[in-house]
Amino acid sequence: MDHCKLHVSVNTPNKPSKILALFALIFAFSLPFLLVKTFPQKQKQKYAKKIIALPNHQALDKSIETTTVPNNATELKQSNKTPVQQAKQPISPPPSAGWLRIKSRPRDTLTTLFIRAGLSVSLLQQILNTTPQAKLLTKIQTDQTFRFYIKNKQLEKLITPYSNTQYIVLSRNNGQYHVKLHSKKVTTHNLFVTATVHGSLYNTAKRNNIPPQLIRNMIAIFSRDINFSRNIHEGDHFTMIYKALYIKDKLVGTGDIIAVSYNNKGHLFQAVQHTDRSGHTDYYTPQGQSFKKAFNRYPIQFSHISSMFTLSRYHPILHYARPHKGVDLAARIGTPIHAIGDGRIEVIGRQGGYGNMIKIKHSNTYSSVYGHLLKFQKGLSRGSYVKIGQVIGYVGQSGLASGPHCHYEFHVNHQPRNPTTVQLPHAMPLTGKDLSSLRAHAGTLLAQMKHHENAHLASRGINVASR
């Protein structure tokens, strides 16, 4: 009876089947698994082309130069390179043998340039430590070209410009590096410039494309006769001939002024460069008078004058009054002392109360004395010829001195004069053959300048005859 009841219950249409419910439950749990197994295969095929593998770290370490990253995936596909590979491309791999040319960038150093050339920083340190002149290479400007010659991954030579007319060569010889500064082959041509002053000299030069260096040189030449800070007037006129420097027909620099004239409110000043028979070059008037001072006023950079020139002074050590034939220029011990003019050393050594002393004879008329020196400049002795501005010794406190200073005397016709007020002469004029040579040379140059100046004024509609 129980068996019949069970049979009737299973086949009764009004009640849900437990077996069907079980199948539905299994299917519900299996559906996600089936979707994962079937649908992702299509997704993988759809997006497979978008998966990009990054390079390994070793490949990145070897890269040197950065380049532009592509803007879209199509460009990547055509280049067949990843974004990181596109971003870091070497200028060129360090050659086993050959030249590598690299241009410097802003804020580049010698270290970054060596790294970009595939050379080690330790090699650079070795070069800088063992080759003192290698420091010249550290002067780097943007877009400066560095040419490396590398053989078997070893730097054999490095060449780079140093200036417009010079270049540096670093070379390896017998395992040691050497640096030399070479000069390029420079040719010179004489050029003319002329201008009328409107406003300042430098603004006038700028409007007329005149190198500022020429203006500075002209001011230095005429500084004895013209006060350029006060006595420049509107309408002043100047003309000059100067040397222009060329390398293979390319203008690379400005050389010396050869001749110059300046019309200062109707007063004409002229100067011509001349080299005398001894090889000394300076500027002279057409009559042979030098524009150069024969003497500097003082021999040192001093803090103050501790004792003035006087015919009667109470001596701080001897404790009695006596003449003080010079001035005491107070300065730190070791301050360099310079010769005030050209001449020959007449006395050098220990001289009583002067301590270590030097006396220079400049001519039959002029001489100078320097006392209380700490020591003398090496290489000097009695009879040595010294030039104006040359270091002859150092400030000390030798002899009868109460503190470090240089006792300085200036003698005219063997008599001491007050160095602070004496009128200093100009350099000696030219004589004899030097004067004849200057006059002939000056006549030609001044005639050329006058012709050029007249042509310039005529082109501006200015009546030359009225000037």
Buried (B, 14 or more C-beta within 10 A) or exposed (E): EEEEEEEEEEEEEEEEEEEEEEEEEEEEEEEEEEEEEEEEEEEEEEEEEEEEEEBEEEEEEEBBEEBEBBEEEEEBEEEEBBEBBBBBBBBBEBBEEEEBEBEBEEEBEBEBBBBBBBBEEEEBEEBBEEBEEBEBBEEBEEEBEBBBBBEEEEBBBBBBBBEBBEBBBBBBEEEEBBBEEEEBEBEBEEBBBBBBBEEEBEEBBEEEEBBEBBBEBBBEBBEEBBEBEEEBEEEBBBBBBBBBBBBEEEEBBBBEBBBBBBBBEEEEBBBBBBEBEEEEEBBBBBEBBBBBBBBEEBBBEBEEBBBEBBEEBEBEEEEEEEEBBBBBBBBEEEBBBBBBBBBEBBBBEEBEBBBBBBBBBBEEEBBBBBBBBBEBBEEBEEEBEBEBEBBBBBBBBBBBBEEBBBBBBBBEEEEBBBBBEBEBBEBEBBEEEBBEBBBEBBEEBBEBBEEBBBEBBEEEEEEEEEE
